[in-house]
Amino acid sequence: MPNEACLREGGLCHYRNYIDGTWSEADGGQRLDCANPASGKVWATIARSGPVDASRAARAAHVAATTGPWATMRPTERGRWLRRMGEAFGADIERLALVESRDNGKRLSEVRAQFSDLPEYFHYFAGLADKFEGRVLPIDRSDTFNYTVWQPYGAVAAITAWNSPLALLTWKVAPALAAGNTVVIKPSEHASASTLELMQTFGSIGLPHGVLNVVTGLGEEVGQPLIDDPHIQRISFTGSVGVGRIIATRAGEQLKRVTLELGGKSAQIVFEDADIEQAIRGILSGIFVSNGQSCVAGSRLLVHAGLHDDLVRRLCEAVTELRYGDPMEAATQIGPIANLPQFHRVQQAVDHALEDGARCVAGGTAVTTPGGGWYFKPTIFVGVTPNMRIAREEVFGPVLAVMPFEDEAQAIALANDSDMGLAAGVWTQDIGRAFRLSNQLQAGTVYVNNYRGLAPQSPCGGFKQSGWGRENGIEAMREFLQLKSVWIGLGALPHPYPTSES
């Protein structure tokens, strides 16, 4: 089957919107360039969509949710479709991984590993599609039968970020479809290609038209009209805290429900009894794999004062040995920052840390590679205090802020001294301490002696300004369902205005 997602011309791949099962240019025909982060050179373009495109996609999703085959399909059949989607994804991993790595600069080996797990999310939610049962309620009225039933919202919007486009899409689309909704996807303008390629994959298995739709472009030009469209009943967003506030405000004005998976400033806490080798691996994985471009990046390292100097020394030695290069090459350990605006934000965060008095002991500068691109050295700061910007603001880059602590109480206080609460890591051999901290840390996910784990069965989401709602697990299905109470009268109603004769 020819690839309709990508039209090749002049050495570039030109991507179009996917609306109601059809590929189409944006209204007005404008386009945006997509640069390969490893070289900084344009390799593709995407449609620069606007309100007309948002309206078309929302309408298509609404029709599919209300009058199309998806609207009358039994939950077990929806589950079969999700299984087909999971199988199609699994069969196309290599092609999809190559596109995503080229588009956002994540190492190909890492993308392959991430994608190998994603079909399981479709299979998991396929199994949940027919498992949400209502209840018969024992109300104190013998002449009335009362029960509850779960129903979908209808057409929903999924707005994804550039760091892991297909993973974030899967975590939204799989439960939304299993619940019976249809979806309009608005990917980041910095990484839309793999999302559009996945629509080619799903289209090849005959997924009913309008069930999945994609519009690309800038948030203010197509994202906001999509949120405002009356056909869109719910919004699920992954991205920054700042944009999350805008979406929550805009949706709130229309009383639309939202799920927000926002930023983090996650703390990894290393106690004196920790397995140091394991902790070092977890710290490196938590902040420098993916260049810190992960919502749960362990960007704050809290270390027992007795371990501080030695642990920092060993981390510095580890990062200086890492190999930079083309993310497509197997030997590469550090790839580029995903896009130029983010590269500048990382440099700005480093400058702010130095201005505030933190001391850089590793990295702190850009890297020049033969192929060009936007590379930045893994960076470690010590002498950090809780009020510094590097300790409070999300960088979303390979920058680690290290702070010592004297005892357990201080470690908890430092970890919780944040406006965000997405994740936390604890490294200790004391099982009592592990349970105490897991209970007291203000984070949606706590990892003990491991970090960055994910599974379709396990919910993830944030405390405080790290978001609302949950993705993955049964909880994700609930985000896309609404509960209805039904009252069935079984007898004659009494007269509402009885007379003395009656």
N, C-alpha and C positions, 0 to 999 in steps of 0.2 A: 504494500500500500504506500503510495507516495506521501511524503511529508508535507502536508498542507499548512502546517504551522509556520514554516520558514520558507520564504520566497527569496532565492538567491539572486543578487544583482550587484555587479561591480565589486565582487569579492566580499560583500556583506550579506548577512542574513536579516531579512526584513520580516518582523513578526507583526501579526494583526490581532485584533480582538477576536474572542470566541464567544459568540452570542447565539443562543438558540440553535446550537449545533452547526453554526455556519461561521466561517472565517471572514472578517470584514475590516476594512480600514476605518479609522476614526472619522467621525463627522468633521469635515474640513480638511482631512487628509494630512494633518501635521504629524511629525514623528520626533522621537527623542533618540539621541545616540546612546549606545551602551559600550563602555570601555572595558577592556580586559585588564584587571588590576595588576596582572603580572607584567604588562608592557605599557599600560596607559594608552593603548591604541584602540580606536573604535573597531569593534568586530561585528556589531549588529545594531539594528534600530528597532524601536517598539512604537506602537501607535500612541500618539499624544491625545488621549480621549478627553471628552468634556461632558457637560450635562446631558446632551442628546444621547450619547453612548451609555451613560449611566442609566438613563430612563429606559432605553431599549433593553438593557440587560436585566434590570429590575422587573420590567414587564414580562420578559420571557420566563424568568424564574417564578413570578407570580402565577402565570398561566399554567406552567408545569406543576406547580404546587396545588392548584385548585381544579383544573379541568383535564390535565394530561394524564397519561397512564400512571405516573408517579403518585397522583392524588388518590387513585382508587386501588393502588397496589397493596396487597397484604404484607404485613411486616416480614413474614418468612421469605417472600419474594424479594423484598428490599435487601434482606440479608444475603440472598443468592447473588444479587448484583454487586454487593460489597465484596463478596468473595471473588467474583470475576475481576473486580477492580484490583484487589490485592494480587491476584495471579498475574494480571497484565502488568502491573507495576514491577513485580518480581522478575518478569521475563525481560523487562526493558531497563534494568538498573544501570547497565554499563553506558548506554546511550544518554540516559538522563543525567548520570553522574558527570560525564564529560561536559555536558552543557552547563551544569551548575558550577562546576569548578572553573570553567572559563569565564563565567559571568560574574562570580563573586570572589574568586581567588582562593577559596578554601581548598586545601590539599586534596587531590583526587582520592588518595587512599582513605582519608577521613570521610569524604563524601560517600564513597562506596560502603564503608562500614556503617554509616548512618542509614543509608538507603536499604541495606540488607535487612534492617529491622522494621522498616516502614510497612511492608506488606502485612506484617502481623497485626498492625493497628486496624487495618481494614477487616481482617479475619476476626479480631476480637469484637469489634463493634457489629460485625455481621451476626455474631452470636448473641449480642444484646438486643438486636432489632425487635425480636418478638418476646422479650423477657420482661418488659415493663407492664406490670399488671395493676389494675385499679383495685379498689377495696369495696366491699359491701359494709356500710356503716350501721352499727346497731343503735339507731336513733330511737327515742322513746315515743314512737308513733306507730301503732299497729296497722294503720291505714295507708302508710307511705313506705315505699321502697327507695332507699337512698344509696347511691354508689358513686365512685369516682373513676375517672378515666384520664389517661395521659394523651395529649394531642400535640402535634407539631405547631410551630408558629406560622409556617408557610415559607415565604421567601426571606432568606437571611443573608447578611453580608459578612464575608471573611476578609479581613485586611491584614496582610502578612508583612513581615520584615525581610530585610535583605540578607541576614546572616545565615539562615537555614530555610530557604523558601519552601522546599517540598516537605520538610519535616513539620514546619508550622502549618502548612496547608493541610497535611494529613490529620494533624491533631484537631483541626476544626471541621474539615469536610466529613471525615468518617463518622463521628457521632451525629453531626447535623443530618446527614443522609439516612443513617440508621433510624433516627427519630422521625423521619418522614418529611423533613424540610427539603427545599431546593436552595442553591447557593449561588451568589455572585461573588467572585473572588477579585479583590483589588490587590495585586502584589506590589511590592516596593518598585518604584521607577528605577532603582539601582540594581535590581535583580529580578527581572520578570521572565526571562527566557525559559528556565526550567519549568515554570508553571504552565506556560503555553505549550511546551513540548509534552507535558503530562496530559493536557487536553487532547493532543493528537493520539496518545496512547489509549485514553479512555474512549475517545470517539471511535477507535478501531474495533471496539467490542460491542458497539451499537448502543451505548448508554442513551436513554431517551433524551431528546432535545429539550433544552431549557433546564435540565436538572443541575448542570454545572455551567457557569458562564464566567468569562474573564474579561475585565476591562483594565487597560494599563494607562499609566500616565501619572501626573502630579496629584498630590493629595488635595490641594485646594481647588483643582480643576475638575477632577472626576471623583475623588474620594468623598468630599463633602456633599456633592449632589447625590451620590449614592446613599449616604447616611440619611439625607433629607427626603429621599423618595418615599412616598406613602406606601408603596408596595413592599418595602423592606421592613420587616417586623422585629428583627433582632440584629445586633452587631457583635461580632467577635473580633477583637483587635489585639495584635502583638506589636509592641514598639516602645518608644520612649515614654517616660512619665509625662513630659510636656505635651506630646501629641495625645496621649491618653486623656489628659484633662480636657483638651479641646473636644475630643469625641464624646466624652462623658457629658460635658456641658451641652453640646449640640443635641445629643440623643435625649438628654434629660428634658430639654425644652419640648420635645415631642413625646415624652414618656415612653421611649423605646428602651427595652432591656439591653444591657451591654455586658460582655465578658471582656475583661482587660487583663492581659498578661504583660506587665510593664517591666521597668528596669530593676536592677538590683545593685547592692553594694555589699555582697555577701562576704561574711567573715569565715575564715578557716582558723580554728583554734588548736594549737599544738601544746599539749601538756608535757610535763617533765618525764612522764612514764610512757610516752608514745613510742611506737615502733618508728624510729626516725627515717629509715629507708622507705618505708611505706608512706609516711607523711610527705616526704620530699616528692615522691611520685605523684601523690594526690595533689600537692600544691602546684607542681608543674602542669599537670593535666588540667587543673581547675582554672588556671589563669593564662598559660602560654599556648596550650593547644587551642586552635582556632583563633590565635592572636587575641585572646580575651574577648572575642566577639560572640559572647554567649550570655544569655540573660542571667544564668546562675554563676557566672564567672566569680571565682573566689578572689576578689580584688583586694580584700583586706586580710592580712595575715597577722594574727595575734599569737605571740610566742611567749612561753614562760621565760622570764628574765634570765634564768640559768642556761637556757638553750639558745638565746637570741643570737649571739655573735657567731657561734659555730654553725647554726642553721643558715643564717644569712650568707656566710662564707661558702657553704656547700651549694646553696642555690645559685650564687653568682658564678661559681665554677661550672655548674651544669648549663646555665644559659649561654655562657661564652663559647661552649662547644657545639651549639646547635648550628645546623647548616641551612642557609637561606637558598632559595632557588625557585624554579618554575614549579607551581603546585601540581603540574601534571607528572613531574618526575618522582619516581619512587624514593630517591635518596633525599628529597627535600623534607626538612623538618619545620621550617618556618616559611610560610607563604606571605603574600602581600596583604596589606589592609584592603578591605573589600571595595572601597571607593574613595575618590579624592576628597570629598567633604569630610569623611570620617578620618582620613589621614591627617587633615589639618586639625581636627578636634583632638586627636591623640597628642599631637605636638603642642597644642595650646594647653592641654591638661598638664603635660610635663613642665611647661613654662610656669604655669600657676604654682605647681608644687615647689619649684625652685624659688619663686618669689615669696612663698609663704615660709620658707626656711627649711624644707625637707632636704635631705642629702641623697643624691643619686649615687648608688654604688654599683650599678650595672646598667648598660644601655643608655637610654635617654636621647638617642639621636636616630635619624633616618639612616637607611642603608642603601648604597648604590650597588645595583646588580647589573651584569652585562646586558640583560634584556630590558632594563628600565623598570618601570612599575613603582608601586607605592609600598615600600618595605620599611618597617620600623623595628629597631632592636628591642628584644624583651628587656623591660626596664624595672628596676627594683629601687624603692625609696626606703630609707630608714630615717630616724629622727622625726617621725611623723607624729603629730598630736591630733586628738579627735576633732578639733575645730578647723583643721586645714581642709582646703577644698579637695585635695587628693584623698582624704579620708571620708568625705561626705558625698562627693559628686561622682556619678557613674561615668567612667571613661569609655567603656566598651572597646578597650584596646589592651595591648600586652603590657600593662602597668600594674605593679604590685606595691601596695603601701604596707609597711611592716611596723607593728607596734608591740612593745613588750608588756607583760602583765606579771603581777606578783602572786596572785592567788585566784582561786576559782571565782570568787565574787567579783573581782575586778574584771576578769575575762568576760563574764556574762554582761556586766555593765557596759564594757567597751563594745561588745558585739551588738547589744541592743540599742546603742547610741547611734541610731540611724533612722532616717525618715522612711527607709525601705526595708523590706523583709521578705525576700524571695527564697533564699536558701542560706544554709550555714553548714560548716563542716567541723567535726570534733575528732581529734586524734588523741586517744587515751586507751590504756589497757584496763582501766578501772570501770567495771560494768555499772557500779552505782553512780559514778560521775557521768557516765554516758547517758543514763536514764534521767538524772537530774538536769543536765544541760538540754537534753531533747525536750523536756517539759518546759524549761524556762526561756529558751531562745525564741525570740519573736520572728519566726520565719515559717514560710509555708512548707518547706522541705528541710529536714535535718539529716545529714549524712554522718555516720559514725564509722571511722576507719575506712572510708571510701568516699568518692566524690563524683558528681555528674551522672549518676545512674538515672535511667529512664525505663519505663515499661508501660505498655498499653493499659495494664490493670491498675496502675498507681497514679492517683490524682496529683497534679502539680499546679501551683498558683501561689499568689503572694499574700503577705500580711501588709498592713499599712499602705504606703503609696506604691507598693509593688503590684497592686491590681485587685480586681474583683473577680470572683468566680474561680472555677477550676477547669483544667483541661486533662483529658485522659481519665481512665477509670469510669465506673458507673456514674460518678459525679458529672462527668462531661456530658453524658446523655441527658441528665436532668437540666443542664444549661439550655438545651434545645427543645425541651418539652414544657408544656403548661398543663396545669391540673384543672380539670373540670368536675364539678359536683352535679349529679343528675338526681332529680326528685321525681319519682313515679307515684302518682296517686292511685290507690287501690280501692277506694270506696267513695261514697257520696260526700261532698263537701257540706259543712254546715252553712246555713244562710248567714251572710256577713252582717245583716241587720235584723236580728230576730225580733219579732213582735211579741206582745204579751200572749196573743192567741197561740203562737207557735211554741 
